[in-house]
């Protein structure tokens, strides 16, 4: 049986980075996993992106990657994070920028998208997907024009696929709370 060592890096947006650094340094882990998103966080990130289309990922990504990318390169550790929030592509761009700033070359960064379904609501309904309120049966039409974001929870498989393609860092949007930890 193969042993896989997984470290928890973050339990919420804004969580302190020091334990993750200690785990990366001394924990002999192969994977360091971040779970940064909650519904409130998605709202905050959506507002950030409305102000600046280059935002929408957790702002602590910069600090976290500055602290941890050196361990990725030196130890071969992988980072798995849903800190991409509502803009995982912009989060990737920030990680690339940080890697360049640190002089880290050859880093393979994967972005998992597909969780954002706000532009697919009508298509999903046309396919027969019920988007009625689960308790009241109220139609989504009652709130559709007020929605700022709509995301489906992705599971572990897209992260597994990214790892199988050789990714050192995998950045996602909304995933299940367990996806980053289950993927390895």
C-alpha positions, 0 to 999 in steps of 0.5 A, spaced: 500 500 500 502 506 498 502 512 503 500 519 501 502 524 506 497 530 506 497 537 510 492 542 511 494 549 509 488 553 510 481 552 513 478 559 511 480 565 507 484 569 511 487 563 515 494 564 518 499 561 514 504 559 519 502 552 520 502 551 513 509 553 512 511 549 518 508 543 515 511 544 508 518 545 512 518 539 517 511 535 515 514 531 510 508 532 506 507 530 499 500 535 498 498 541 502 491 543 501 487 549 502 480 550 503 479 557 502 471 558 500 465 559 503 458 562 500 460 568 504 467 568 501 464 567 494 460 574 495 466 577 497 470 575 491 465 577 487 464 584 489 472 584 488 471 582 481 466 587 480 471 592 482 477 589 478 476 584 473 483 581 475 481 580 482 476 575 484 481 570 488 483 570 495 487 576 496 492 572 501 494 567 495 500 572 494 502 571 501 501 564 501 504 562 495 510 567 497 511 563 503 510 556 500 512 556 493 519 555 495 517 548 498 514 546 492 520 546 488 525 544 493 521 538 496 516 536 490 510 538 494 504 539 491 499 545 492 492 544 491 487 550 493 480 552 491 483 560 493 481 561 485 474 563 488 470 566 482 476 567 478 481 561 478 485 564 471 487 570 475 489 566 481 494 562 476 496 569 473 498 571 480 501 565 482 505 565 475 507 572 477 510 570 484 514 564 481 517 569 477 519 574 482 522 568 486 526 566 481 522 559 480 522 556 473 518 550 470 512 550 475 506 547 472 500 550 474 493 547 473 487 551 473 480 547 474 474 551 471 467 549 470 464 551 477 461 557 474 454 556 472 451 563 472 451 563 464 448 556 464 442 557 468 437 557 462 441 552 458 440 547 465 433 549 465 432 547 458 435 540 459 430 539 465 435 541 471 430 543 476 433 550 479 426 551 484 427 553 491 428 546 494 423 548 500 418 552 497 418 550 490 419 558 488 421 559 481 429 561 480 425 566 476 424 570 482 431 571 484 435 570 477 436 577 476 439 579 482 444 573 482 451 575 483 454 568 482 452 561 481 457 555 482 456 548 482 461 544 487 466 540 483 469 534 486 476 531 486 476 528 479 478 534 475 484 535 481 486 528 480 486 529 472 490 535 473 495 532 478 496 526 473 498 531 468 504 533 472 501 539 475 505 542 481 499 547 483 492 546 482 488 552 483 480 551 483 474 555 484 468 552 488 469 545 490 467 540 495 470 541 502 473 534 501 476 535 494 483 538 495 484 532 500 481 526 496 484 528 490 491 525 492 
